[in-house]
Amino acid sequence: MQNNRRCLVLISITGVLIFFSGCRTILKIIDVRKTEVKIEEESELAYPEFGKTWIIPDIGIALEPIEPGTFIMGSLNESNSNSNPWHYVTLSKTFWMGRHEVNQDEYTRVVENNPSRFVGHHKPVDSVTWFDAERFCMVLTVLERGNSRLPEGYIYRLPTEAEFEFCCRAGTEHGYSDKLITVAWYNVNSGSTSHDVGIKSSNNFGLYDVLGNVAEWCLDREGVYPQKTVIDPKGPHIGTSRIIRGGSWFNSEKFCTPRYRYFMDAKNSNHYVGFRIVLAPGELKFKYTE
């Protein structure tokens, strides 16, 4: 390798980033990775522009622009006490939210392995730990930063649970205007498996499968809600369990709501848990403690 530029090629099992020189060689490896599915969409933009849909070149992940806003998070009536108390949350920065959960074709364009139990190019990747999801975001961030396609101070990461709930509600109470079955795969209609992303109707923000299909990892650690208005909350600073949101093909309607929250150890995985990404303000971390 003759190129002097530095670029990420892999991450060790402990989360330490390993670099080799020669970005062109790395990108060639990604481009020729065997796949039967071609990227269906290509962005008309060469760089993310605020207020416009962004589609990541060569990978195909589409992200929808989300404007700042204030909403009521949580519920006084939810039987899951973790969803109480309701409180006002303000998201102060514009960000982009993944149009749908990261599917297996997209996942393997960034990292080589596919851990999914329910295999299919357009099915959401499943059976990933929180650390797996964060490593995917780190690799993607480094690659796109090397391509000069990131706004200053922005990275690819998991959504905070506030960002997730805001996008899931999409200006409504329940996340949909008709019936859950029109927007979600859950235990009534899933056939005990995940399904290709983007088949059901989108919500008001143009997002698919925010409820059902696979439940989704969030950035935050497990913690109780504050009892006051907060701005851009990120959850507790310590803890081993991370938030999961949205419900899945496995869950009943009770669990497929914008406000229902539950947790899992960040080292664990499950065949009904996946993730989606955001392009949002953040700081790139090269190692997480497992």
C-alpha positions as CSV (number, residue, x, y, z in Angstrom):
1,M,0.0,0.0,0.0
2,Q,1.5,3.3,-1.1
3,N,-1.1,5.8,-0.1
4,N,-0.2,7.8,3.0
5,R,-3.8,8.5,4.0
6,R,-5.1,6.6,7.1
7,C,-8.4,4.8,7.1
8,L,-10.2,2.3,9.3
9,V,-10.4,-1.3,8.1
10,L,-11.6,-3.3,11.2
11,I,-12.3,-3.1,14.9
12,S,-11.0,-5.7,17.3
13,I,-13.4,-7.7,19.6
14,T,-12.5,-5.3,22.4
15,G,-13.6,-2.3,20.4
16,V,-10.1,-0.9,19.7
17,L,-9.8,0.6,16.2
18,I,-7.1,-0.8,14.0
19,F,-5.9,1.4,11.1
20,F,-4.0,0.6,7.9
21,S,-2.9,3.0,5.2
22,G,-4.5,3.1,1.8
23,C,-8.1,4.2,1.8
24,R,-8.5,3.3,-1.9
25,T,-7.7,-0.3,-1.2
26,I,-10.1,-0.5,1.6
27,L,-12.9,1.0,-0.4
28,K,-12.2,-1.5,-3.2
29,I,-12.6,-4.3,-0.7
30,I,-16.0,-3.0,0.3
31,D,-17.1,-2.4,-3.3
32,V,-16.3,-5.9,-4.5
33,R,-17.9,-7.7,-1.5
34,K,-20.2,-10.4,-2.8
35,T,-23.9,-9.5,-2.8
36,E,-26.9,-10.3,-4.9
37,V,-28.6,-7.0,-4.3
38,K,-27.7,-3.7,-5.8
39,I,-28.3,-0.4,-4.0
40,E,-31.8,0.6,-5.1
41,E,-31.3,4.4,-4.5
42,E,-28.6,6.8,-5.0
43,S,-28.5,10.2,-3.5
44,E,-28.9,13.3,-5.7
45,L,-26.7,15.1,-3.1
46,A,-23.0,14.8,-2.8
47,Y,-23.1,16.0,0.9
48,P,-25.8,16.0,3.6
49,E,-27.9,19.2,3.4
50,F,-30.1,20.3,6.3
51,G,-33.7,19.8,5.5
52,K,-33.1,17.2,2.7
53,T,-33.1,13.4,2.6
54,W,-29.6,12.0,2.6
55,I,-28.7,8.7,1.1
56,I,-25.2,7.4,1.9
57,P,-23.3,6.8,-1.3
58,D,-22.0,3.2,-2.0
59,I,-24.0,1.9,1.0
60,G,-27.6,3.1,0.3
61,I,-28.8,3.9,3.8
62,A,-31.5,6.6,3.5
63,L,-31.9,9.2,6.3
64,E,-34.7,11.7,6.7
65,P,-34.2,15.2,8.1
66,I,-35.7,15.8,11.5
67,E,-36.2,19.4,12.7
68,P,-35.8,20.5,16.4
69,G,-38.9,20.3,18.5
70,T,-40.5,19.9,21.9
71,F,-42.8,17.0,22.9
72,I,-44.2,15.1,25.9
73,M,-42.2,12.0,26.6
74,G,-43.4,9.1,28.6
75,S,-46.9,8.4,30.1
76,L,-48.9,8.7,33.3
77,N,-51.1,5.8,32.3
78,E,-48.6,3.3,31.1
79,S,-48.5,0.0,33.1
80,N,-44.8,-0.1,32.5
81,S,-43.6,2.2,35.4
82,N,-40.4,2.8,33.5
83,S,-42.4,5.0,31.1
84,N,-43.3,7.4,34.0
85,P,-43.4,10.2,34.7
86,W,-44.3,12.1,31.6
87,H,-42.1,15.2,31.0
88,Y,-41.4,17.8,28.4
89,V,-38.3,17.2,26.2
90,T,-36.8,19.6,23.7
91,L,-34.5,18.4,20.9
92,S,-32.5,21.5,20.0
93,K,-30.5,20.3,17.0
94,T,-31.4,19.2,13.5
95,F,-30.5,15.6,12.8
96,W,-31.2,12.8,10.3
97,M,-33.0,9.6,11.3
98,G,-32.6,6.3,9.4
99,R,-35.6,5.8,7.1
100,H,-35.8,2.2,8.3
101,E,-33.8,-0.2,10.4
102,V,-30.4,-1.1,9.1
103,N,-30.9,-4.1,6.8
104,Q,-28.5,-7.0,6.3
105,D,-27.3,-5.8,2.9
106,E,-26.4,-2.4,4.3
107,Y,-24.8,-4.0,7.4
108,T,-22.5,-6.2,5.4
109,R,-21.4,-3.3,3.2
110,V,-19.8,-1.8,6.3
111,V,-18.8,-4.8,8.4
112,E,-18.3,-8.2,6.8
113,N,-20.2,-10.5,9.2
114,N,-24.0,-11.0,9.3
115,P,-25.1,-12.4,12.7
116,S,-28.8,-12.5,11.8
117,R,-31.0,-15.4,12.6
118,F,-33.6,-14.4,10.0
119,V,-31.4,-14.1,6.9
120,G,-32.5,-11.9,4.0
121,H,-30.8,-8.9,2.2
122,H,-33.6,-6.5,3.0
123,K,-34.5,-7.9,6.4
124,P,-33.3,-5.9,9.3
125,V,-30.1,-7.1,10.8
126,D,-30.8,-8.9,14.1
127,S,-28.9,-10.7,16.9
128,V,-26.5,-7.7,17.3
129,T,-25.3,-6.5,20.6
130,W,-25.3,-2.8,21.5
131,F,-21.6,-2.8,21.0
132,D,-22.0,-4.4,17.5
133,A,-24.4,-1.5,16.6
134,E,-22.1,1.1,17.9
135,R,-19.1,-0.3,16.1
136,F,-21.1,-0.2,12.9
137,C,-21.7,3.5,13.5
138,M,-18.0,4.1,14.3
139,V,-16.8,2.4,11.1
140,L,-19.3,4.3,9.0
141,T,-18.4,7.6,10.7
142,V,-14.7,7.1,10.0
143,L,-15.3,6.1,6.3
144,E,-17.6,9.0,5.7
145,R,-15.3,11.4,7.5
146,G,-12.5,10.2,5.2
147,N,-14.8,11.0,2.2
148,S,-15.5,14.5,3.6
149,R,-19.2,13.8,3.8
150,L,-20.0,14.7,7.4
151,P,-21.2,18.1,8.7
152,E,-18.9,19.6,11.3
153,G,-19.6,18.0,14.7
154,Y,-21.9,15.3,13.3
155,I,-21.3,11.5,13.5
156,Y,-23.3,8.4,12.8
157,R,-24.5,6.9,16.0
158,L,-27.5,5.2,17.6
159,P,-30.4,7.5,18.4
160,T,-31.0,8.6,22.0
161,E,-34.3,7.3,23.3
162,A,-35.6,10.9,23.2
163,E,-34.8,11.1,19.6
164,F,-36.3,7.7,19.0
165,E,-39.6,8.6,20.8
166,F,-39.9,12.0,19.1
167,C,-39.5,10.3,15.7
168,C,-41.7,7.4,16.6
169,R,-44.5,9.7,17.7
170,A,-44.0,11.9,14.7
171,G,-46.5,14.5,16.0
172,T,-49.0,11.9,17.1
173,E,-49.8,10.2,20.4
174,H,-49.5,6.6,19.2
175,G,-47.2,6.9,16.2
176,Y,-49.8,6.1,13.6
177,S,-53.2,7.6,12.5
178,D,-55.1,4.4,11.6
179,K,-54.3,1.0,13.1
180,L,-51.0,-0.5,14.3
181,I,-51.2,-3.3,11.7
182,T,-50.8,-0.7,9.0
183,V,-47.4,0.4,10.1
184,A,-46.0,-2.6,12.1
185,W,-45.0,-6.2,12.1
186,Y,-45.9,-7.6,15.5
187,N,-47.2,-10.9,17.0
188,V,-50.6,-10.7,15.2
189,N,-49.2,-10.6,11.7
190,S,-45.5,-11.4,11.7
191,G,-45.6,-15.1,11.4
192,S,-42.9,-15.3,14.1
193,T,-40.2,-13.7,11.9
194,S,-38.9,-10.4,10.8
195,H,-39.8,-8.9,7.4
196,D,-38.1,-6.8,4.7
197,V,-37.9,-3.2,5.8
198,G,-40.1,-0.5,4.4
199,I,-43.1,-2.7,3.4
200,K,-45.6,-1.2,5.9
201,S,-46.8,2.4,5.7
202,S,-44.4,5.1,7.0
203,N,-45.2,7.5,9.8
204,N,-45.6,11.3,9.4
205,F,-41.8,11.8,9.3
206,G,-41.4,9.3,6.4
207,L,-39.9,6.6,8.7
208,Y,-40.7,2.9,8.4
209,D,-40.9,0.1,11.0
210,V,-40.3,2.4,14.0
211,L,-42.8,0.2,15.7
212,G,-42.5,-3.6,15.3
213,N,-40.3,-5.7,13.0
214,V,-37.2,-5.7,15.2
215,A,-36.9,-3.7,18.5
216,E,-34.1,-1.2,18.3
217,W,-31.1,-0.3,20.4
218,C,-30.8,3.3,21.6
219,L,-27.8,5.1,22.8
220,D,-28.9,5.6,26.4
221,R,-28.2,3.5,29.5
222,E,-31.0,2.3,31.6
223,G,-32.3,5.0,34.0
224,V,-35.3,6.7,35.5
225,Y,-36.9,9.6,33.8
226,P,-36.3,13.1,35.2
227,Q,-39.3,15.0,36.7
228,K,-38.6,18.2,34.9
229,T,-38.2,19.7,31.5
230,V,-35.0,18.6,29.8
231,I,-33.1,19.5,26.7
232,D,-31.3,16.9,24.5
233,P,-31.2,14.2,27.3
234,K,-28.7,11.4,26.9
235,G,-29.5,9.2,30.0
236,P,-27.2,8.1,32.9
237,H,-23.4,8.1,32.7
238,I,-23.0,4.7,34.2
239,G,-24.7,1.3,33.8
240,T,-24.4,-1.9,31.8
241,S,-27.9,-2.1,30.3
242,R,-29.0,0.0,27.3
243,I,-32.5,1.1,26.2
244,I,-34.4,-0.9,23.6
245,R,-37.5,0.7,21.9
246,G,-40.3,0.2,19.4
247,G,-41.3,-3.4,20.0
248,S,-40.8,-6.3,17.6
249,W,-42.4,-9.1,15.5
250,F,-42.4,-11.1,18.7
251,N,-44.3,-8.5,20.9
252,S,-48.0,-7.8,21.4
253,E,-49.6,-4.4,20.6
254,K,-49.0,-3.4,24.2
255,F,-45.3,-3.3,23.7
256,C,-45.4,-1.6,20.2
257,T,-45.9,1.9,21.4
258,P,-43.8,5.1,21.2
259,R,-43.5,5.3,25.0
260,Y,-42.8,1.7,26.0
261,R,-39.2,1.2,27.1
262,Y,-37.2,-1.8,28.2
263,F,-33.6,-2.7,28.7
264,M,-31.0,-5.4,27.9
265,D,-27.3,-5.8,28.9
266,A,-25.2,-4.2,26.1
267,K,-23.2,-7.4,25.7
268,N,-26.3,-9.5,24.9
269,S,-28.1,-10.0,21.6
270,N,-31.5,-11.3,20.6
271,H,-33.1,-12.3,17.3
272,Y,-35.8,-9.7,17.8
273,V,-33.4,-6.8,18.3
274,G,-31.7,-4.7,15.7
275,F,-31.0,-1.0,15.2
276,R,-31.3,2.1,13.0
277,I,-28.8,5.0,12.8
278,V,-28.9,8.7,13.0
279,L,-26.6,11.4,11.6
280,A,-26.5,13.8,14.6
281,P,-24.3,15.9,16.8
282,G,-21.8,13.7,18.7
283,E,-18.3,12.8,19.6
284,L,-16.6,9.8,18.0
285,K,-15.5,7.3,20.6
286,F,-12.9,4.8,19.6
287,K,-13.5,2.4,22.5
288,Y,-16.4,1.4,24.8
289,T,-15.9,-0.5,28.0
290,E,-17.6,-3.8,27.8
